[in-house]
Structures are given as structure tokens and as C-alpha cells.
Amino acid sequence: MEYVDGCTNEIDHVYVSAGWQGETCGDPPNGGLLHFPGGRHYKFLHDLDCPTLWTNWEVYLAFERDGITTGSIAPSAGNQAQLTAMDENTITILNGSCVDYWMLIRVWCTPPP
């Protein structure tokens, strides 16, 4: 599933799909944390124009759509969020588990010194 919403800060070279409390970002707002059932792929368009060698990413998961507002959110582990493809402007993540989550992804570019 292709996902083109989210927020990209081109100055800091950071993309997030939503906020920690499930708040939306973008214009129009994107709806917060993404439903991430087992077997789902998301292809995120982050537009950082970052060589893959310098692309970093983290996926955070929650059992509630609104993140830390009424629950908690934690880094993914193991097959909960698997990297399946990446280029300069997109990253594809698979939920390789059989559990449904709500997800937030953070992608950032760390250019060489």
C-alpha cells in the first residue's frame, strides 16, 4: 500500500508519518497512526532525496490508534517491521508478524561528514 502523507522537514532531513499521540500531520491531516495488520506492506514516500547508504529508519508500534494519549508506543522488534525495499525517496516496510498494530515511522538522512 503506497502512503504519500506524513510530514517531511527538509531542513532537518526528517520524515514522520504521524505524531507520538496519534496526531496528524500534513495538509490535509493524514489521520494519525496507521493501521498495520499482519502481512501489510507500506511504501512511504518521504521525499528526502537521500542516498540509501545514509537513510536511517525506526518504526514504533502501538495497540491503540492514538498512541501515548491513552496507551503506549514502543520500538518495533524482529519481524514486526521488516525493511523490504528502499530508494532515495521511498521506504517499504512489511509487518511480518500475525499481530495487528498501529504504526508510526520516522525516516531521516544522515549525510556523510
Residue pairs with C-beta under 8 A, 6 or more apart in sequence:
1 40
1 41
1 42
1 43
2 42
2 43
2 45
3 17
3 34
3 42
3 43
3 44
3 45
4 45
5 17
5 25
5 26
5 30
5 31
6 15
6 16
6 17
6 18
6 25
6 26
6 30
6 44
6 45
6 46
6 105
7 15
7 16
7 25
7 26
8 14
8 15
8 46
8 47
8 48
9 15
10 47
10 48
12 108
13 48
13 50
13 108
13 109
13 110
13 111
14 48
14 106
14 107
14 108
14 109
15 44
15 46
15 47
15 48
15 105
15 106
15 107
15 108
16 25
16 104
16 105
16 106
16 107
17 30
17 33
17 34
17 44
17 103
17 104
17 105
17 106
18 24
18 25
18 30
18 31
18 32
18 33
18 34
18 67
18 104
19 25
19 32
19 67
19 104
20 67
20 68
20 73
20 104
21 66
21 67
21 68
21 69
22 32
22 33
22 62
22 64
22 65
22 66
22 67
22 69
22 102
23 32
24 30
24 31
24 32
32 65
32 66
32 67
33 62
33 65
33 66
33 67
33 102
33 103
33 104
34 42
34 102
34 103
34 104
35 65
35 100
35 102
36 42
36 61
36 81
36 95
36 100
36 101
36 102
36 103
37 95
37 100
37 101
38 95
38 96
38 97
38 98
38 99
38 100
39 94
39 95
39 96
39 98
40 94
40 95
41 84
41 92
41 93
41 94
42 92
42 93
42 103
42 105
43 85
43 90
43 91
43 92
44 90
44 91
44 92
44 93
44 105
44 107
45 89
45 90
46 89
46 90
46 91
46 107
47 89
48 55
48 88
48 89
48 107
48 108
48 109
49 88
49 89
49 109
50 88
50 89
50 109
50 111
51 88
52 86
52 87
52 88
54 109
54 110
54 111
54 112
55 86
55 88
55 91
55 107
55 108
55 109
56 107
56 108
56 109
56 110
57 83
57 91
57 93
57 105
57 106
57 107
57 108
58 75
58 76
58 105
58 106
59 75
59 76
59 80
59 81
59 93
59 103
59 104
59 105
59 106
60 73
60 74
60 75
60 76
60 103
60 104
60 105
60 106
61 73
61 74
61 75
61 76
61 80
61 81
61 101
61 102
61 103
62 68
62 71
62 72
62 73
62 74
62 101
62 102
62 103
62 104
63 71
63 101
63 102
64 70
64 71
64 102
65 102
67 73
67 102
67 104
73 104
76 103
78 97
79 95
79 96
79 97
80 95
80 96
80 97
80 99
80 101
81 93
81 94
81 95
81 103
81 105
82 93
82 94
82 95
82 96
83 91
83 92
83 93
84 92
84 93
84 94
85 91
85 92
86 92
91 105
91 107
93 103
93 105
95 101
95 103
